[in-house]
């Protein structure tokens, strides 16, 4: 059964389904992005991570779409199963890396890999310009927090009673 916990974005505390996956850019990220809090579990199925499709859904805090040219449209997918969260590369050109390890060769779908709080997730690679020194498109670097209960909210990075500048939704 899906449990409901308060949505920290609103002081009126509307409820959101749990579990959910929280992805945020670490402070030293070359390409900061709005943190994602992606609902997973019954009723959500597998959630696509990738760049938006023209005329389709737009990037939002509660989906896996990130505006980054290094991502495939269907770059990877995440899901929850039996109280664990998983990711797999769906055959992306620029790769999905978990804790420094590429999940599969270029354009080959990977198997399921378990996600855990504290993991480093990298989607894509840096793309250099014609001078081979200037990076013109940055990879997406994210830290992972797996939220299964209200107690796990303590793993979401907070400074004082507010999240860091990159995490303005709290």
C-alpha positions in Angstrom: 0.0 0.0 0.0 1.3 3.5 -0.9 1.9 5.6 2.2 1.4 9.4 2.2 3.7 11.9 3.7 3.7 15.7 3.8 5.0 17.6 0.7 7.6 19.9 2.1 7.0 22.5 -0.7 3.9 23.9 0.8 3.3 25.0 4.4 -0.3 23.7 4.1 1.3 20.2 3.9 -0.5 18.6 1.0 0.2 14.9 0.7 2.4 13.1 -1.9 2.8 9.4 -2.4 5.8 7.6 -1.1 8.2 6.2 -1.9 9.9 8.8 -4.0 13.4 9.4 -5.4 15.1 12.7 -4.7 17.9 13.8 -7.1 19.8 17.0 -6.5 22.9 18.6 -7.9 25.8 18.7 -5.5 27.3 22.1 -4.7 30.2 21.5 -7.1 28.0 20.5 -10.0 29.1 21.9 -13.4 25.4 22.0 -14.5 23.0 22.7 -11.6 19.4 21.7 -12.1 16.2 22.0 -10.1 16.1 19.1 -7.7 13.7 16.3 -8.7 11.4 14.5 -6.3 10.1 11.6 -8.4 7.2 9.6 -7.0 7.7 5.8 -7.4 5.9 2.7 -6.3 2.4 1.3 -7.0 0.6 3.3 -9.7 3.7 5.0 -11.0 5.5 2.2 -12.8 8.9 3.0 -14.4 9.7 6.7 -14.7 11.8 7.9 -17.6 14.9 10.0 -17.0 15.9 12.0 -20.1 15.5 15.2 -22.0 12.1 16.5 -22.9 10.5 15.7 -26.3 9.4 18.7 -28.3 5.7 19.2 -27.8 5.7 16.8 -24.8 5.9 17.1 -21.1 8.3 19.8 -19.8 10.9 19.4 -17.0 9.4 19.8 -13.6 10.3 19.0 -10.0 8.2 15.8 -9.9 9.4 14.2 -13.2 12.6 12.8 -14.6 12.9 15.3 -17.4 16.1 17.5 -17.4 16.9 20.0 -20.1 20.4 18.8 -21.0 21.6 18.2 -24.6 23.8 15.3 -23.4 20.7 13.2 -22.4 18.8 10.9 -24.7 15.1 11.4 -24.8 14.8 7.9 -23.1 18.1 7.9 -21.3 17.3 5.8 -18.3 14.4 4.7 -16.1 13.9 4.4 -12.4 11.4 2.4 -10.4 10.6 0.9 -6.9 10.2 -2.8 -6.4 9.9 -4.7 -3.1 11.1 -1.7 -1.0 14.2 -1.0 -3.1 14.8 1.5 -5.9 16.4 0.6 -9.2 17.8 2.3 -12.3 18.7 1.0 -15.7 20.2 2.7 -18.8 17.8 2.2 -21.7 20.4 2.3 -24.4 21.6 5.9 -24.2 24.4 7.2 -26.4 26.3 9.0 -23.6 25.8 6.6 -20.8 24.5 6.4 -17.2 27.1 6.1 -14.5 26.5 5.1 -10.9 29.3 5.7 -8.4 31.8 6.1 -11.3 30.8 2.8 -13.1 29.0 3.0 -16.5 25.9 0.7 -16.4 26.2 -0.5 -20.1 28.1 0.1 -23.3 26.9 2.8 -25.7 23.4 2.2 -27.0 23.0 -1.1 -25.0 20.3 -1.5 -22.4 21.7 -2.3 -18.9 20.3 -4.6 -16.3 18.6 -3.3 -13.2 21.0 -1.7 -10.7 19.9 -0.8 -7.1 20.0 2.9 -6.1 20.8 3.8 -2.5 20.9 7.1 -0.6 24.3 8.8 -1.1 24.9 7.3 -4.6 26.5 9.5 -7.2 24.5 9.4 -10.5 25.9 10.9 -13.7 23.8 11.0 -16.8 25.7 11.7 -20.1 29.2 13.0 -20.6 30.7 16.4 -21.0 30.8 17.5 -24.7 33.8 19.6 -25.8 33.8 22.3 -28.4 35.9 22.3 -31.6 38.9 23.6 -29.6 38.9 20.4 -27.5 39.1 22.4 -24.3 35.8 24.2 -23.8 32.9 22.2 -22.6 29.8 23.2 -24.5 27.4 20.8 -23.0 27.8 19.5 -19.4 26.9 16.0 -18.0 24.2 15.9 -15.4 25.7 15.1 -12.0 23.2 14.2 -9.2 23.2 12.8 -5.7 20.6 10.3 -4.8 18.3 10.2 -1.7 15.8 7.3 -1.5 12.7 8.3 0.5 10.7 5.3 1.9 9.4 6.9 5.1 9.2 10.2 6.9 12.4 9.4 8.7 14.3 9.4 5.4 13.4 13.0 4.9 16.4 13.7 7.2 18.7 12.7 4.3 17.5 15.6 2.2 20.2 18.3 2.4 19.0 21.2 4.5 20.9 24.1 5.8 19.2 25.8 8.8 15.5 25.6 8.1 16.0 26.0 4.4 17.6 23.9 1.7 20.7 25.2 0.0 20.3 27.7 -2.8 20.1 24.9 -5.3 17.2 23.3 -3.4 14.7 26.2 -3.2 11.6 24.0 -3.0 11.9 23.3 0.7 
